[in-house]
Amino acid sequence: MADPTGPLETTALTGLWQGMGARMVPFAGYLMPVQFADGVMKEHQWTRTEAGLFDVAHMGPAHLTLNVRPADPEAAHAAIAALVETFLPCDVAGLRPGQLRYTTLTNAEGGVLDDLFVGRPADPDSQGSLYFVVNAGCKEADFALIAAATAGKATLTRADRSHTLIALQGPKAVDVIPNLVRGAASPKKLGFMEYGVFTGPFGALTISRSGYTGEDGFEILVAADQAVSLAKLLLAHSAVKAIGLGARDSLRLEAGLCLYGHDLDTTTSPIEAGLAWTVQ
């Protein structure tokens, strides 16, 4: 948990948002844009009809990789799935290559420590690793728990310090996203809750067709030094506007999506939270 009395962290996009006149507020130990000039209601409505760009770099993306990976891709995935299914209540073994799953991290009593995404890479050469995205306020504890539970067998590599996570959400997002990559492979071809690594003018991008607004959209993990250039390219599109965390909260609430610390905590089980479908 971030120290609420300590200095606030910034993201690679903080300066961009400040230059655009965003109202900046403390959130999970970070200085984040809560709204822009249009206000929360208009930003909410824009995301529902066009495409909204969100800074979610406070979140916790990371990769967990077996220290010794079997040569066979399926055996490698089975090995890391068996390892993480000791602390995740979801079916990791059954993930298809390139598939993401929403799940929870629970304590010994079944209370929720965090909700998160876990994904299996599509590349056969990358089997034996998993992609995680955890919540900002819980990421230090989450990463410590995952590292301790897999110590000596797998290595956790944090991406939140070297990369920036942004979300492009809304019905027009699918029309904007192909501008980021080159070649025949396109994130536009991803199905819901699928992800892949795509190469383009901003280097290697990990792009998932996912989000937390209830809309179609994408989350994009980009090297921190490329984040501003990528965000400016997206914002140059007529369908895209910068959206603050205020509208992100109202969008997820309207969609019936949980927020850790409000709808989920250590005294609430996934079953009590209406998340029985996340427990396989």
Secondary structure, DSSP 4 states (H G I P E B T S, - for coil): ---TTSPPB--TTHHHHHHTTPEEEEETTEEEEEE-TT-HHHHHHHHHHSEEEEE-TTSEEEEEEESS--SSHHHHHHHHHHHHTTT--S-STTPPTTBEEEEEEE-TTS-EEEEEEEE--SSGGGTTEEEEEE-GGGHHHHHHHHHHHTTTTEEEEE-TTTEEEEEEESTTHHHHGGGG--SS--GGGPPTTBEEEEEETTEEEEEES--SSSSSEEEEEEEGGGHHHHHHHHHTSTTEEE--HHHHHHHHHHTT---BTTTB-TT--TTTTT-GGG--
